[in-house]
Amino acid sequence: MKNKITELFEIKYPIIAGGMVWVSGWKLAVAVSNAGGLGLIGAGSMHPDTLREHIQKAKAATDKPFGVNVPLLYPEIDKLMDILVEEGVKIVFTSAGNPKTWTSMLKSHHMTVIHVVSSSKFALKAQDAGVDAVVAEGFEAGGHNGREETTTFTLIPQVRQAISIPLIAAGGVATGNGLLAALALGADGVQIGTAFALAKESSAHLAFKEKSIALQEGGTMLCLKKLAPTRLIKNDFYDKVAVAEECGMGVEELRQILGKGRAKLGIFEGDLVEGELEIGQIASLIKEIKPAKQIIDEIVAEFNQSAATIIPLPKQSLQSGS
Ligand SMILES: Cc1cc2nc3c(=O)[nH]c(=O)nc-3n(C[C@H](O)[C@H](O)[C@H](O)COP(=O)(O)O)c2cc1C
């Protein structure tokens, strides 16, 4: 398949694995890139030296394109940016911050820059800041989320109308039919988080992966909206936050309940009781831990089969009138 996204990144399929905290090390990024998608290293949970190590290992392990996700609220952001330049990283996905701050510097080093947004307004701002493409993420997604709770199905057609640069849909996509739907809504590709967080090569703890694949529909909720809206599996920690929010607790009290290091505790160390367990709604569709290549191959096979059977339908055209 050739389209704006495969051409922008020089990849085979318009499938990107989100760069995720405590999940996306070089092994997952390389596995996705070698399978024809675009793998990203998630810098958000890495010490600067650790990021450099992961970039170097990825460069040694693949000759395919890969990128780095940088949440712009990272405390030592200057150090991360220096490393991206020094290591000659070619693709950078920025998120959680103002795209104006770093885009021109990254572009002056010939990097392809993509920014993650949760609304048409911010998509337009990212386009104005000069990014090459936008990821628009609906509130089904795992990880941090938009406050407005706009779903992917609602968001993508509106962002499509708002911007002219390539558009990548994120949130709730894990299958070939999901990819097909995203393209039908106006996206040029998809960014997938949850399905790859549960892949064999993800750095997430096995207990976290097993808990996630055992989820039923409704097993996650968006919470912490006063701090940073985050989709979490319902566990003891979630219950504490939910009670606090129902009681109308303020930002400071919520910050105290959250404390430090909870995402690491839950996702990386596998504490299913006290940890922050970030995963998307689509986890309840996933039943197995699979290698990233198998995930991509299955998406592509289902996409091709559905494209051959669903797409010819409009040729018969829906009749208007009676
Ligand atoms: C455990 C986890 C950690 C994440 N960390 C980040 C991150 O550091 N930066 C970022 O831009 N997005 C992050 N995300 C969001 C993903 O990159 C992706 O956009 C999202 O998961 C897509 O929706 P899905 O989960 O429904 O596939 C994270 C998602 C998960 C599940």
PDBQT file of the ligand as one rigid body, heavy atoms in Angstrom, charges set to zero:
ROOT
HETATM    1  C1  LIG A 401       0.807   2.416  28.503  1.00  0.00    +0.000 C 
HETATM    2  C2  LIG A 401       0.685   3.563  27.541  1.00  0.00    +0.000 A 
HETATM    3  C3  LIG A 401       1.622   4.590  27.586  1.00  0.00    +0.000 A 
HETATM    4  C4  LIG A 401       1.552   5.659  26.679  1.00  0.00    +0.000 A 
HETATM    5  N1  LIG A 401       2.528   6.622  26.710  1.00  0.00    +0.000 NA
HETATM    6  C5  LIG A 401       2.520   7.622  25.779  1.00  0.00    +0.000 A 
HETATM    7  C6  LIG A 401       3.581   8.578  25.734  1.00  0.00    +0.000 A 
HETATM    8  O1  LIG A 401       4.547   8.526  26.479  1.00  0.00    +0.000 OA
HETATM    9  N2  LIG A 401       3.500   9.552  24.782  1.00  0.00    +0.000 N 
HETATM   10  C7  LIG A 401       2.449   9.632  23.887  1.00  0.00    +0.000 A 
HETATM   11  O2  LIG A 401       2.422  10.535  23.048  1.00  0.00    +0.000 OA
HETATM   12  N3  LIG A 401       1.441   8.734  23.922  1.00  0.00    +0.000 NA
HETATM   13  C8  LIG A 401       1.460   7.725  24.836  1.00  0.00    +0.000 A 
HETATM   14  N4  LIG A 401       0.455   6.788  24.833  1.00  0.00    +0.000 N 
HETATM   15  C9  LIG A 401      -0.595   6.859  23.779  1.00  0.00    +0.000 C 
HETATM   16  C10 LIG A 401      -0.186   6.007  22.567  1.00  0.00    +0.000 C 
HETATM   17  O3  LIG A 401       0.989   6.488  21.975  1.00  0.00    +0.000 OA
HETATM   18  C11 LIG A 401      -1.292   5.945  21.498  1.00  0.00    +0.000 C 
HETATM   19  O4  LIG A 401      -1.523   7.202  20.906  1.00  0.00    +0.000 OA
HETATM   20  C12 LIG A 401      -2.609   5.445  22.066  1.00  0.00    +0.000 C 
HETATM   21  O5  LIG A 401      -2.379   4.363  22.933  1.00  0.00    +0.000 OA
HETATM   22  C13 LIG A 401      -3.519   5.007  20.900  1.00  0.00    +0.000 C 
HETATM   23  O6  LIG A 401      -4.731   4.495  21.336  1.00  0.00    +0.000 OA
HETATM   24  P1  LIG A 401      -4.987   2.938  21.689  1.00  0.00    +0.000 P 
HETATM   25  O7  LIG A 401      -4.406   2.747  23.057  1.00  0.00    +0.000 OA
HETATM   26  O8  LIG A 401      -6.450   2.814  21.698  1.00  0.00    +0.000 OA
HETATM   27  O9  LIG A 401      -4.305   2.120  20.640  1.00  0.00    +0.000 OA
HETATM   28  C14 LIG A 401       0.499   5.712  25.727  1.00  0.00    +0.000 A 
HETATM   29  C15 LIG A 401      -0.440   4.668  25.696  1.00  0.00    +0.000 A 
HETATM   30  C16 LIG A 401      -0.353   3.596  26.572  1.00  0.00    +0.000 A 
HETATM   31  C17 LIG A 401      -1.353   2.485  26.481  1.00  0.00    +0.000 C 
ENDROOT
TORSDOF 0
